[in-house]
């Protein structure tokens, strides 16, 4: 920021005086943002987005490129119909960013995306959220694997090799949450290998090198792998459309999904 620490402190104190509230507080020797500080931050992010939109309107420069983001599970399958329909109109153009949930929400907060479509866990209270669909979350294995076409208890996973996405991805967050709910974590497995791309992950599974857990739409068209389910877990999870509160981004959501 090219500011000294005293200058930053002065800015914070000025904001706290302006809004008559505490924005940061010390817990021990660490500085933490308060709930009011988070509220102000979210408001500022929304107003920054709206200001950019206002400048575009005042300059009579209609923005032609829709900026959206999607997680890999969704970008690889669930948006195809919407993308095709949107781009059939010559006046439409878009930029699609495919990344994990954590990265996409960071770009959304910075005003670099109009909306995102994500799966997995996030703080819904911070955003405007619309449900796109619910999708089954399934286990995948090689065709000849004993799990193929069955439902297995979590204890049966012990000693298996597991392929997972990187930290911050929706599929990994969901799977780890399901494990935790059953009293286990990734240490249950013999080996845990991180692969950020679905294609090599599915190839490793098809080669009998391990198992994984993905959304059904990602694996349905692959005839080289089998599916199984895990007992006592939530089978369906949400795909959500997410945008900043109190912004004009809703018009982009409606235009893309033709609501």
PLY file of the C-alpha trace (Angstrom):
ply
format ascii 1.0
element vertex 259
property float x
property float y
property float z
element edge 258
property int vertex1
property int vertex2
end_header
0.00 0.00 0.00
3.08 2.26 0.21
1.92 3.48 3.62
3.69 3.43 6.95
2.15 1.64 9.92
1.23 4.94 11.69
-0.51 6.16 8.51
-2.59 2.98 8.36
-3.47 3.33 12.05
-4.59 6.92 11.45
-6.83 5.83 8.57
-8.40 3.11 10.73
-8.99 5.54 13.60
-10.58 8.01 11.19
-12.99 5.36 9.91
-13.82 4.25 13.45
-14.64 7.86 14.40
-16.73 8.33 11.25
-18.84 5.23 11.92
-18.69 5.31 15.74
-17.63 1.69 16.02
-14.58 -0.48 16.52
-13.30 -1.99 13.26
-10.25 -3.85 14.62
-9.27 -5.20 18.01
-6.30 -6.95 19.58
-6.63 -10.48 20.91
-3.39 -11.02 22.74
-0.75 -9.68 20.36
-2.72 -10.35 17.18
-4.93 -7.81 15.42
-8.35 -9.03 14.25
-11.15 -7.43 12.26
-14.43 -7.07 14.18
-17.91 -8.03 12.99
-18.58 -4.34 12.24
-15.31 -4.21 10.34
-16.39 -7.15 8.20
-19.75 -5.47 7.57
-18.02 -2.28 6.40
-15.66 -4.32 4.21
-18.55 -6.10 2.49
-20.37 -2.79 1.95
-17.24 -1.22 0.46
-16.75 -4.16 -1.92
-20.33 -3.85 -3.13
-20.03 -0.09 -3.62
-16.76 -0.49 -5.50
-18.50 -2.86 -7.93
-21.43 -0.45 -8.34
-19.10 2.51 -8.93
-17.33 0.73 -11.79
-20.73 -0.04 -13.31
-21.85 3.58 -12.85
-18.74 4.97 -14.57
-19.38 2.66 -17.52
-22.98 3.90 -17.77
-22.01 7.58 -17.46
-19.45 7.14 -20.23
-22.13 5.46 -22.36
-19.86 2.46 -22.77
-22.03 -0.62 -22.39
-19.81 -3.45 -21.21
-20.07 -6.36 -23.65
-18.07 -8.96 -21.74
-19.79 -10.88 -18.95
-17.28 -11.93 -16.28
-18.25 -15.14 -14.57
-16.47 -17.83 -12.61
-17.18 -21.49 -12.00
-15.61 -24.29 -10.05
-14.15 -27.13 -12.10
-16.99 -29.52 -11.31
-19.50 -27.01 -12.63
-17.45 -25.51 -15.44
-16.81 -28.94 -16.94
-20.47 -29.89 -17.27
-23.29 -27.98 -15.59
-22.90 -24.69 -17.50
-22.62 -26.04 -21.05
-26.27 -25.45 -21.94
-26.25 -21.91 -20.53
-22.96 -21.01 -22.24
-24.21 -22.18 -25.62
-27.53 -20.37 -25.29
-25.91 -17.12 -24.14
-23.31 -17.05 -26.94
-25.87 -17.77 -29.64
-26.65 -14.04 -29.51
-23.97 -12.08 -31.36
-24.11 -9.12 -28.98
-23.09 -11.34 -26.09
-19.55 -12.17 -25.04
-18.09 -13.54 -21.85
-14.95 -14.41 -19.94
-15.09 -17.61 -17.89
-12.65 -18.21 -15.03
-12.46 -21.80 -13.77
-10.89 -22.13 -10.32
-11.60 -23.52 -6.88
-14.25 -22.04 -4.59
-11.82 -20.08 -2.40
-10.16 -18.40 -5.39
-13.44 -17.54 -7.09
-14.92 -15.89 -4.00
-11.72 -13.86 -3.62
-12.08 -12.59 -7.21
-15.76 -11.85 -6.60
-14.96 -9.84 -3.46
-12.40 -7.82 -5.44
-15.02 -6.91 -8.05
-13.20 -8.80 -10.80
-16.16 -11.11 -11.52
-19.86 -10.34 -11.90
-20.99 -13.63 -10.38
-19.71 -17.14 -9.71
-21.25 -20.60 -9.69
-19.77 -22.75 -6.95
-20.24 -25.93 -4.98
-18.96 -26.59 -1.51
-18.98 -24.61 1.70
-18.94 -20.81 1.92
-20.45 -18.04 4.05
-23.83 -17.59 2.39
-24.74 -14.70 4.67
-22.07 -12.55 2.99
-23.59 -12.85 -0.50
-26.71 -13.00 -2.59
-27.26 -16.67 -3.41
-29.53 -18.50 -5.84
-29.74 -22.28 -6.09
-28.90 -23.55 -9.59
-29.37 -27.29 -8.98
-28.63 -30.15 -6.63
-26.15 -32.80 -7.70
-25.29 -36.28 -6.44
-21.84 -36.71 -4.89
-20.53 -40.20 -5.64
-17.51 -42.39 -5.12
-15.58 -43.55 -8.19
-13.34 -46.58 -8.64
-11.98 -48.88 -11.33
-14.49 -51.12 -13.12
-13.04 -54.24 -11.47
-12.83 -52.71 -7.97
-14.86 -54.49 -5.21
-16.69 -51.19 -4.49
-18.10 -50.91 -8.04
-21.89 -50.52 -8.02
-22.21 -50.96 -4.24
-22.77 -48.89 -1.12
-19.97 -49.21 1.44
-19.50 -48.18 5.09
-16.84 -45.60 5.85
-14.72 -48.25 7.58
-14.29 -50.01 4.23
-12.26 -47.02 3.00
-9.44 -47.79 5.43
-6.23 -48.63 3.61
-7.46 -47.37 0.22
-5.45 -44.91 -1.86
-7.37 -41.66 -2.33
-7.18 -38.98 -5.03
-8.45 -35.54 -3.99
-8.54 -32.01 -5.36
-6.41 -29.25 -3.88
-7.35 -27.46 -0.60
-10.01 -24.82 -1.28
-11.89 -26.92 -3.84
-15.57 -27.61 -3.20
-15.35 -31.36 -3.74
-12.54 -31.72 -1.22
-14.28 -29.54 1.38
-17.47 -31.57 1.06
-15.70 -34.92 1.30
-13.65 -33.89 4.34
-16.81 -32.58 6.02
-18.60 -35.88 5.38
-15.64 -37.81 6.82
-15.55 -35.57 9.89
-19.27 -36.12 10.44
-18.57 -39.86 10.58
-15.67 -39.40 12.99
-12.79 -39.77 10.50
-10.32 -37.69 8.50
-7.91 -38.25 5.59
-5.57 -40.27 7.81
-8.04 -43.13 7.26
-6.43 -43.71 3.85
-3.19 -45.45 2.98
-2.14 -42.64 0.61
-3.69 -39.28 -0.30
-2.68 -37.75 -3.64
-3.70 -34.23 -4.71
-4.62 -33.67 -8.37
-6.19 -30.36 -9.40
-7.41 -31.61 -12.79
-10.24 -34.09 -13.27
-8.82 -35.80 -16.35
-5.64 -37.26 -14.78
-7.58 -37.96 -11.59
-10.12 -40.12 -13.45
-7.35 -41.85 -15.41
-5.54 -42.79 -12.19
-8.79 -44.18 -10.76
-9.51 -46.15 -13.96
-6.00 -47.63 -13.70
-6.83 -49.09 -10.24
-4.41 -46.75 -8.47
-7.00 -45.45 -6.03
-10.53 -44.13 -5.51
-12.02 -40.63 -5.43
-15.27 -38.72 -4.84
-16.76 -36.38 -7.45
-20.06 -35.03 -8.69
-22.04 -37.45 -10.81
-22.22 -35.15 -13.86
-18.41 -35.15 -14.03
-18.19 -38.95 -14.25
-21.42 -40.04 -15.95
-19.97 -39.92 -19.48
-16.82 -41.88 -18.54
-17.25 -45.58 -19.34
-13.84 -46.47 -17.88
-14.77 -45.95 -14.24
-17.47 -47.30 -11.91
-19.46 -45.53 -9.21
-20.26 -46.40 -5.62
-21.89 -44.66 -2.66
-20.81 -44.13 0.93
-23.22 -45.13 3.71
-24.67 -42.48 6.05
-23.62 -39.45 3.99
-25.55 -36.68 2.23
-25.95 -37.78 -1.38
-26.92 -34.45 -2.94
-25.19 -31.09 -2.64
-25.94 -27.60 -3.96
-24.60 -25.77 -6.99
-25.15 -22.08 -6.16
-25.04 -18.84 -8.15
-23.34 -16.19 -5.99
-22.92 -12.42 -6.37
-22.19 -9.42 -4.15
-25.03 -8.04 -2.05
-26.61 -4.70 -2.98
-25.10 -4.59 -6.47
-26.39 -4.42 -10.02
-24.84 -7.83 -10.76
-28.28 -9.45 -10.60
-28.97 -8.21 -14.15
-26.01 -10.24 -15.40
-27.22 -13.31 -13.54
-30.68 -12.98 -15.08
-29.29 -12.36 -18.56
-27.03 -15.43 -18.46
-29.59 -17.82 -16.98
-32.48 -16.11 -18.81
-34.60 -15.91 -15.68
0 1
1 2
2 3
3 4
4 5
5 6
6 7
7 8
8 9
9 10
10 11
11 12
12 13
13 14
14 15
15 16
16 17
17 18
18 19
19 20
20 21
21 22
22 23
23 24
24 25
25 26
26 27
27 28
28 29
29 30
30 31
31 32
32 33
33 34
34 35
35 36
36 37
37 38
38 39
39 40
40 41
41 42
42 43
43 44
44 45
45 46
46 47
47 48
48 49
49 50
50 51
51 52
52 53
53 54
54 55
55 56
56 57
57 58
58 59
59 60
60 61
61 62
62 63
63 64
64 65
65 66
66 67
67 68
68 69
69 70
70 71
71 72
72 73
73 74
74 75
75 76
76 77
77 78
78 79
79 80
80 81
81 82
82 83
83 84
84 85
85 86
86 87
87 88
88 89
89 90
90 91
91 92
92 93
93 94
94 95
95 96
96 97
97 98
98 99
99 100
100 101
101 102
102 103
103 104
104 105
105 106
106 107
107 108
108 109
109 110
110 111
111 112
112 113
113 114
114 115
115 116
116 117
117 118
118 119
119 120
120 121
121 122
122 123
123 124
124 125
125 126
126 127
127 128
128 129
129 130
130 131
131 132
132 133
133 134
134 135
135 136
136 137
137 138
138 139
139 140
140 141
141 142
142 143
143 144
144 145
145 146
146 147
147 148
148 149
149 150
150 151
151 152
152 153
153 154
154 155
155 156
156 157
157 158
158 159
159 160
160 161
161 162
162 163
163 164
164 165
165 166
166 167
167 168
168 169
169 170
170 171
171 172
172 173
173 174
174 175
175 176
176 177
177 178
178 179
179 180
180 181
181 182
182 183
183 184
184 185
185 186
186 187
187 188
188 189
189 190
190 191
191 192
192 193
193 194
194 195
195 196
196 197
197 198
198 199
199 200
200 201
201 202
202 203
203 204
204 205
205 206
206 207
207 208
208 209
209 210
210 211
211 212
212 213
213 214
214 215
215 216
216 217
217 218
218 219
219 220
220 221
221 222
222 223
223 224
224 225
225 226
226 227
227 228
228 229
229 230
230 231
231 232
232 233
233 234
234 235
235 236
236 237
237 238
238 239
239 240
240 241
241 242
242 243
243 244
244 245
245 246
246 247
247 248
248 249
249 250
250 251
251 252
252 253
253 254
254 255
255 256
256 257
257 258
